[in-house]
């Protein structure tokens, strides 16, 4: 991922995005974003970035 973006309010501990998590996936450059409550989340270290 090129730059650090806004950190999502929702944390990795609260919900782990991945196969079978119930959220739609969207290919974004070299990673996958997850559509979550109208936001796109991408895992970044120990948190999610909002896109």
N, C-alpha and C positions, 0 to 999 in steps of 0.2 A: 504494500500500500504506500502511496507516495507521501502523503502528509497525514499528520495526526488531525483528526476532525473533532467535532463536539462529542464528548463522552455521553453515552446514553444514560438515562435515569435508572433503567433496569439493569441489574448486574448479572454476571455469569452465575453467581451463587443462587440467584432467584429463579433463573431459567437458562438451560443450556440449549442453544440452537444447534441443530444437526439433523441428520436423517431421521424422519419420524417425529419431529418436534411439533408438527402441525402448522408450521408457517411456510408460506410460499417462498421459493428461492429465486434470486435474480443474479445472473452472472454480471460481475462488475470488475472490469480489468482482469487482474490476476487472482481474484477471490470471489466468493459468493456472499451476497447480502441476503438477509432474511427479512421479509416484510412483517413488521410487528406493530400492531395498533397504529397503522398509517405511517410508520417510520421504517426506514431501512437500517438494519443493524448489521455490522460487520465485526467479528471478533478481532480484538487488538490487544495482545498481551493478556492482562487479567481483567479486561473489561470489553464493552462493546462501543464502537463508534457509531454515531448517527450520520447517515448520508442524506 
